Amino acid sequence: MATKLKSFSTNILTRAAAFALALLCLTLTIITLYDLALGIYQNEPESEALFTPNYEDSSAYYSWIDECLWTIRGLLESDDPAYTARSLQWLTDEGVLFRAQSGDTVYTNAEGYSAEDLTPSDGRWIASDSGEITIHLLRGDQPELLAFSAFYTDYYSDYAVLSNEGVSVQLFVPQSVINEHQAYWEQSRDLLSRGLRQLLLCAVPFLLLTVFLCVVTGRRPGDDALHAGRLDRVWTELLIAAWVTVIVLSIMFALSGLDNAFSWGLGFWSNRSAVLWLCSLILGAGYCLSMPLLLAMVRKVKARRFFRHSAVASLLRRIMQVCRGVVSLVRGLIDGSAFHAFPFADAMFRHRLAYVLGSLVCVLIFLFSLAAAPLFCALAVSLEILITWWFLQSDNQTLQDMTRVVEQIDHIAGGDLSWQPSIPPGSQLAPVSRQLSEIGGGMQKSVEKQMQSERMKVELVTNVSHDLKTPLTSIISYVELLSKVEDLPPEARDYVAILAQKSDRLKSLVYDLFELAKSTSGSMEMQCEALDFHRLVEQTLAEMQERIDQSGLGLRVSLAEPPVTIWADGRKMYRVLQNIIDNALKYSLAGTRIYVDLTAQHGVALLTIKNTSGYEMDFSAEEITERFVRGDKARTAEGSGLGLSIAQSFTQACGGCLSVAIDGDQFKVFIRFDLYGTPPSVDGAPASDTEIL
């Protein structure tokens, strides 16, 4: 169940629906806020009404009484008739009755009441109009009316009179006025409570849906991994700045629209829809733009990359790297423990440290001498010159020794393993040169052992081939004699035919081994002469025509105009061409063609033989030319794996170059010779595959 719920909550459709609902709730919130603001704008309700049901218990009531008392105070203090008239009118409009006396000066708007009606009894005032007028008393401990530092104490209580020596103030608030204020108070409470309830009903789902989107961001159904988005690659500071900018601008534009609407008289019900559309569009666009930024920051928090992937963190890391580099530099100048295992590096470090410390001492002597004894300045400069000369002299000798060591490395890389540089025995690089000489000697011994092993292999192959030739010749002769017997049974004649076939194959293998051994050892006899490569290719193809016809493969021949003269051994090159064409006939895909192209350009004769392989060629061009390597690893066709190796050896012995290239299922063989009578295009080196192609 939990898995299904998780899969449902992280589904893209669920998130899209949550986003759409959040936009809807935001729109409803905007409408509710607008209506609430419109009600506040039109009715100016008291927010305290939400928490204080009774108007007479509210601070607004006390503030109103306070305002009345301050107005009465102004009457007693002011000599301005206009101010006196305005104050009396305001108090009358507020519906209160008062009498204020200071000496012989009396202000009142309650002329219809006698002095007895205004006389206190048990600390309370009694109305003279049978309860139609309630006389509010301000209770207190003799407030200082003359100084007006306080008309009342910390709280208003039931109804009291403020009085002082020669001064008396009586304030009467009719019950009808209290009832009017109480009705307005209850209207304010109803307006605000209803608006706040509607606002909560819209805003809470909006906030919950936004929190839901933050919770599921970065998650996918059936996957517990946290997936980053494109915005996650942006620095955290940029995300925060962009998010705050979008939010602030959206609110500013929305408030500006509302302010303009109210200022221009558009805030009333006749234009309500236009204002709501404007605010919803602005805030909805802001929400759509800000949510991807907020979700990117949430994903960073989940991945614990909120601070690490920030400009501040990057700057701090860069500062730490610089500090570590400085510390490492200072440590490297002072601490040479890292070089103790390497004598040359340790000597160079001590040499450099001595120069730095000596120069520092000279600088200190020079600075102190400027103030104390100028004569020592010359001594410091001379000492610095000597230290610098010593350092440069030693450094120059080290550079010369390093040059000789590099030269020794170049000689070893070039094959001269016995070359020795002229490095003084006391040099720090003498052990390095000695180790290089030991490496060269070891390589020389290894090469000699390998050459000896190769010679032994060649001798073994030569001897075995030579020893096999005599008995093999006898076998072939006896098989030939048996094949001429006329009265052999059919089964015996079949056996003789198989023996003849296998003995011929064995003869070919022995001959190949013998020829390969001779070409490898360099003892092969060569009879090179000026040879027409064009005629040699034609002759080889003509002699193999029967084999070509039996294969069922097509042959496409394109030869340059004769003569194409090269310097080579005709018999050896005939064997090369025979091996290559024979391989093409064996391993080509049925029904395909073999292409034989001979070109003569720029002093080079190039023969290209290409065919389409009948099997997957999972070998490289270098592997297939090695000895005993067959491309057909299933061995569905006869072969020894020596054909291309012998062909390459014969071609190189004749001064040419044989290379192989594999292009998908295309197998290509290139035979390259310099045309006879022209300078070689490459200084005695075979052309590479890249050069040929």
N, C-alpha and C positions, 0 to 999 in steps of 0.2 A: 504493500500500500504506500509506504514511504517512498519507494522507488518511482511508482507511478505519479505520485504527487510532485516529486522532484522533477521528473521528466515533463510533467504538465507545466510547472511553474517556469521552467527554463526554455520552454518552447517559444519560437520566434513569434507565433501567432498570439500566444498569451501575453508576451511582452508588448506586442503592437496594440493589443486590446487594452492593456493597462495604461499605455501611453495615451491612447485615444480617450479613455475614461478620465485620466488625469486632466487632459485638456478640457473635457466637458465640465469637470468639477471646478476647474479654474475659471471657466466662463461663468458658471453659476455663482462662484464666490465673488467675481467682479460685479455681477448683477446685484447680489445681496449687499455688497459694500456700497455700491452706488445708491441703492434705495435707502440704506442706513444713513449715508452722507447727506442725501437729499432731505431726509426727515430731520436730521440734525440742523441742516442749513435752514430749513423752513421754520422749525419749531424751537430750536435752541433749547433742547431739554437739559436738565441737570443730571450729570452722571452719578451724583451722590444718591439719587433716588433709587438706584439699584440696590443699595446696601442699607438705607435708612427709610423704613416705610412711613414713619410719621414726620411730617414737615417740621413740627415744633421741636423735634429732637435733632434736627440736622444743623450742620454748621452754616448752611445757606440762610436758615432762619436767623441765626445769631449774627451773621454778617449783615443781614438786612436791618436788624435792630441797631447794630453798630453804625450802619450808614445813617440811619435816622438820628441817632444820638450825635454823630459828628456834624450832621446838618444843623441840629439845634445848637451845638457848640458854635458853629459858624455864625448863627444869628446873634448869639450873645457877644461875640468878639467883633463882628463886622460893623462898620459905620456906613457901608455902601447901600443906599436904598434899593438899587437895582438887584444886588445880590440878595438883600433881605426879601424882596418881592419874589425872586425866583425860588428861594429856599422855602418860603411859606407856601408857594404854589405847588412845589414838589411834594412837600409833606402832606398837603391836602389831597393831591392826586394819588398818593400812596394809600390814602384812606385812614391814616392814623390821626388821633387827637392828642394834643400835647399842650402843656403849659409850662413855660420856662420863665423864671424870674430871677433877676440879679439886681438887688437893690430896688430902685424904683422902676427899673426897666422890666416890662412884662411882654412876652410873646406868647400868643395862644391862638388856636383855631377852634377852641371849645368854649366859646362865649356862652353857650346855652347851659352851662353847668355851673352850679353855685359852689362856693368855697367848702360848704359842708359835704357836697358830693365828692370833693377831692381830698377830704381829710382821711388819713389812714385809720384803720381799725384792726388791731391784732396783726399788723404788718401787711394788710391786704387792702386793696382798693375795692370799693363797692360801687357798682354802676347805679346811676340815678335814673336810668330809663328802663328799669325792670328787666335787665339782662339782655336788652338788644345790643348793648355795647359792652364788650368785655374790656376792662381796663387792665392791661398787662403791667405787672410790677417788675422792676429789675431789682433783684435781691443782691445786697452786697454790704460790706462793712465800711460805710461812709466813703465812697469814691471821691477823689479830689476833682470836683467839677471846675473849680476856678483854674487850676493848672492844666486840666484836661490830659494829665498823664495817663489816666485810665478812667473811662466812664464806667467800667465794670471790671469785675475780677475775672478769674480764670473761666468761669462758666456762668451762663444765665440760668437762673432758677425761676421759680413761679412768679411772681409779679412783685416788684419792689420799687421803691422811690429812691432816686439818686438825689441827695441833698447835701448841702454844706452851709457854712455860716452865711446867712443872708442870701443864699442861692437855693433855689428849689427847681427841680425839673420833674414833671410828671408826663409819662407817655402812655397813651391809651390806644390799644389796637382792637378794633371791632372784630367780633367773631366772624362776620361776613367776609372780612379781608382774609382772615385765617383760612376760611373755607375755600376761598378762591385760590389761595396759594397751595392748599392741600390738593385741590382738583388738578391744578397744573403739575404738581409733584407726582401724582399718580399717573397722569398722562405721559410724563417723561419716563417713568419707570416702565410702563407698558411698551412704549416705543423702543426703548433701548433693550429690554429683555427679549422682545420678539425678534429684533434685528440680530442680536447676538446668538440666539438659538439657531436662526436660519444660517448665520455665518458659520457656526460650528458644524452644522449638518453638511455644509459644502466644503469647508476648509479641511476638516479632519479626514474625509476620504481622499481629498487631494494630497494631503501630506502622507497618508498611508500608502497610496499608490506610488508616490515618488520614492518612499522608503523601499517599497517592494522592488521597484526598478533598480535601485541601488544594490539591493541584496542579490538579485539574480544576474546582474551585469557580469560579463566575463565567463558565464557558465553556459554549457550546452547540454542537451539531452543525452543521457547515457555516458557522460564524460565528467569526471571529477576534477579535471585539470582547469586551471584558470587561463583563459585565452585573452591575449592583449589585443587592443584595437589600434587603428592607425594613429589616433590622437595620443596614445600612450607614449609615443616616441618624442612628444613635445615636452620641453622642460616644465617642471611643476609650476614655477613662477609665472610662466607665460599662460598656463591654463588658469591659474588663480586670477591673474590680471584680466584675462579675456572674460572669465565667468563673472567677476565683479563688475566689469564694464558693461556687459550685456544686461545684468540685473539692474544696475543703477540707471542706465539709459532707458530701459523699458519703463521703470517706475517714474523717472523724470518726465518722459514723453506722455505717459498716461496721466500723471498729475497735471502736467501742462495742459493737456486736452480738457480735463475736468475744470481746471481753473478758468480756461478760456470760455468753456461752455457756461459756467456760472457767471463769469464777468459779462458775457455778451447776452445773458438772458436765455441761454440754451439749456439750463439745468432743470427746467420744468418738464412736466409730463408730455407736453406736445412734441419735444425733441428727445425724449428718453431713448428711443431705439438708436438714433444716430450716435449719441454719446456712448451707449453701450457697445455698439459695433466698433467704434474707434478704440475704446479701452481694451476690449476683448482682442482685437486684432493686434494691438501693440504688445500687450502682455502675453498673448498666445505665441506671437513670434519670438518674444524674449524667452519664453519657456522652451520653445523648440530649439533655439540657438544655445541656451545655457545647459540643457540636459546632457547633450553629448560631452560637454566640458566637465560637468559634474560627475558623470559616469566614468570618464577617463581618470579623474582624480580618485574616485572610489576604487577603481581597478588597481591603481597604483598603491593605494593603502592596503588592499588585499594582498598584493604581491610584495609588500614591504619595500616598495621602491619610491614612496612619496617623497622622502627626503634624499635618498641616494641618487635619484634621477632628477636632480634640480641643479640650477646654475650655481646656487650657493655651495652645494655639496661638491660639484665639479671644481669650483674655485678653491674650496678647501683642500680637495685632493691634489690639485695642482700646486697649491702652496706647500702641502706636505711633501710632495715630490721634490719641489725646489729645496725645501728644508733638509730632506734626506740627502739630496745631492750635495748640498753645502756641507752637511755633517760628514758625508762620505768623503768629500774632497779634503776636508780638514783632517779627518781620520787617516785618509790615504797619505797626507803629507807628514803625519806624525807616526802612525802605527804601520809598521811594515810586516806584521805577522802573516799577512796573506801571501807574502812572497818568500817566506823562509824555506818552503819546499822546493823553490826554483832558484838555483844559485845565480843564474844570470839576472833574473828579475830582482832578486834580493840585492845584488851588487849595484844594479842601476838605481834602486831605491835609496840605498845608503849614499851613493854618489850624489843623487839629487838632493837628499836631505842635508848633506854636508854643505852643498852650495847654497841652499836656502838659508840655513842657520848662519853660515858665514856672512852672507849678504845682509842678513838682518842685524848682525852685530855691527857691521860696517855702517849701516844706516843709523843705528842708535848712537854710535860714536860720533858720527857726523852731526846729528841733531844736538847732542850735548855739547859738542865743541863749538857750535855756533854761538852759544851764550857764555860758556865758561872759558874755553881756550881755543880761539880760532886757528891756532897753529896745528891742532890735531885734525883739522878738516882735511888738510893735505894728506895726513897719514891715513885717514879713513878712505879717501879716494884712491890712494895708491894700493891699499890693502884690497879694496874692492876690485881694482883692475887685475891684481895678481890672482884673486880667487876666480874671477871671470875667465882669465887666460887659462888657468888650470882646468876649469870645467870644460871650456871649449876644446882644449887640446885632448882631454880624455874622451870627450864626446865624439870628436872627429876620429879618434882611433877606433872607438866602438863602431862607428858607422862604416869604417873601412872593413873591419872584421865581419860585420853583418853583410856587407856587399859580397865578400868572399864566400860566406856561408850560402847566400842566395845563389851565387854562381855554382857552388857545389851541388845545390839542389837541382839547378837547371841541367847540369851534366848528368846527374843520376836519372832525371826524368827523360833525358835524351838517349839513355842506354849506356852511357859511359860510367860504369859502376866503380871503376878503379881510380877516378880522378881525385887528387888530393889538393886542397887549397893551402896557401902559404900563410897560416895563421900563427902568430907567436905563441909559444907554449904557455906564457903567463896571461894570455888573454882570457877574459871571461867566457868567450865563445869557443875556446878550444875544446871543452868537453862536448859542446854541441856538434862541432865538426867531427870529433872522434866518434860520436854516436851515429852520425850520418854515414861515416865511412864503414862502421860496423853493419849498418843497414844495407849499404851497397854490397859489402862482402857477402852478407847472408843472401841477398837477392842473386848475386852472381853464382853462389853455390846452388841455390834453388834452380836457377836457369840451367846450369850445367847438368844437374841431376835430371831435370825434365828432358833436356836434349838427349842425354844418355838413354833415358827411358824410351824416348821416341825412336832413337836409333835401334834399340833392342827390339822394339815392336816391329819396325820396318824389316829388320833382319829376320825376325821370327816369321813374319808374313812371307818374306821372300823365300826363306828356306822351306817353309811348309808348302808354299805354292810350287817351288821347284821339285820338292819330294813327291808332291801329288801328281805332277805332270806325267811321270813315267808310268805308274800303275794306272792312271786314268787313260793314258794312250792305249795301254793294253786292253783295258775294259772296253773302250770304244771299238778297238779292232776286233775283239772277239764278238762283241754285239753285232758288228757289221757282218762278220762271217756267219753268225747264227741266222741273221736275217736273210742270207742267201741260200740257206738250206731249203730245199723244195718240199720235202715230205714232213715238215713240222706240223703238228696238230694245230688247229685254230687257236686254242687257248694259249699254247706255247708261243705262237706267233704274236699274239696280243702282248704277252709278257715281254717278248723281245722288243716290241715297239715302245713299250713303256720304259724299258731299260735304255733304249736308244735316246728317248726324249730326256730322261733324267740325267743320263751321262752327258748329253750336250749342254744341259743347263749347268751341270757341275763343271764342265770344261769352261763354259763362259765365266762362271764365278771365279774359278782359279785364275783364269786369264785376267779378269778384272783386278783381282787381288795383286797379281804379279805386276801389272801395269801401274796400279796405284802405289805399290811399294817403290817401284823405280822412280815414279814422278816425285814422290815425297822425299826420297833420299837424294835426288838430284843426279842419279846415275842413268837417267833415261837418255837414250841416243836420239838426237834431233837432227832432222835433215830439212832445214828450213830453206825455202826458195821463194822466188816471186810467184805468187799464186793468184789466179783469177777466182775471186770469191764467188762471183756470179756463176761461173761454170761448175764450181764445186757444189753449190747449193742445188743446181739443176741436176747434176749427176747423182747426188744423194737421193733426191726425190724420185728420179727415174728408177733407180735400183730398188727403192722401197715402194714402187707403185702398186705391186701386187698386194703387199701388206696394207696399203692405204685403201685399195678397193675392197679388201675383205673386212675392213673395220666399219664400212658404211658411213664414214664421216666425210664431210665436204672439205675440200682444200682450196684456199684462196691464196694465190701466190702473186706477189708484186715485187719484181726485182729491178734494181737500177740497171741502166744501160751498161753493157760490158765495154771495156774491161773494168772490173773493180779489183785492182791489184793490191794484195797485201803480202807481207813477208811472214810465212808460216810453213809448218810441216803439213803437207797434204794428207798423209795417212792419219796423223793425229786429229786434224780438223774434220776429216771424214768420220772418224769415230765419234767426235763431239756431236756433229750434226745427227748422226745415226742414233745416238743415245737420247738426244733431246726430242727428236721426232717420234722415236719409239715410245718414250714416256707420254707424249701427247696422244698417241694412238691408244695407249693402254688406259689412260685415266680420264679421257674426255667424256662428257655427257653424250649419250646416244642421240644422234640426229643433229648435233651441233657442227660447227665448222672450225677448222684450224687455219690460222692466218700466218703466212710467212712473208715478211716484208724486209727487203734489203735496200738501204739508202746509202748514198755516198755524197756527203756534203761537208764542207769546211775541213777537208783533209781527213775525214773520219768515215770509215765503213761501219755501218750499224745494221746488224741482222736482228730482227724481232720476231719471235715465235710465240703466239698466244693461243690459248685454248680455254674452253669453259670446262671446269672441273666437274666430274660426276659425283663428287662427295664433298662434304664440308671440310674446308681447309683450316684446321685449327692449329696451324703451326706458323712460324714466322719465316721470312725469307732467309734469315741467317741459319735457322735450324735445318732447312731442307737441303742445304748444300753440304752439310756435314756427312761424314762417312757412316754408313749403315743406318741412315735415317730414311724412313719411307713415309711418304705423305698418306698412303692408304694403310692406316694402322690396322684395319681389319684383314689386310693381306688377301684380298679377293683376287688379286692379279699377281702373276709371277714377277719377281724382282729381288735384288739383293740390297738395295739402298746405296749402291755405289755409283750409279749412272751419272748423276749430277756432280758428285764429288770428283769423279774421273774427268768429266767434261770440263769442270772448272780448273783442275790441275793441268790438263792438256792445253787449255786456252792460255793460261798464265805462262806455261812453259814456252808457248809460241809468241809471247809478247803481247797478248791481247787481254781482254777483261770479260769475264762472264758474270752476270748478276741476275738476280731473280726479283720480281715484284709481284705482289698479290693485291688484287683490287676486287674485293668481293669474291665472286666465283671465277674471276678471270685470273689465270696463271700465265705470267709473262716471263720469257727468258730473253735477255739482251746479250749479244756477242758484239764486242766493239774492238776494232783494229784501226790503227793509223794506216792510211793509204800509203802504199810503197812509194818512196821518192819524195814524200812530204815530211816536214818536221813534226814530231809528236805533239799533240795538243796538250798533253799533260806530261810532266817531266818523269817519264818512266813509270808513273803510277797509274793503276787502273782507275777508270772513271767510276764514280759512285752512282748509285741508283738515281739520286736526285739530278746529277749531271746528265745522265742518259735520258731521263724522262723530261 
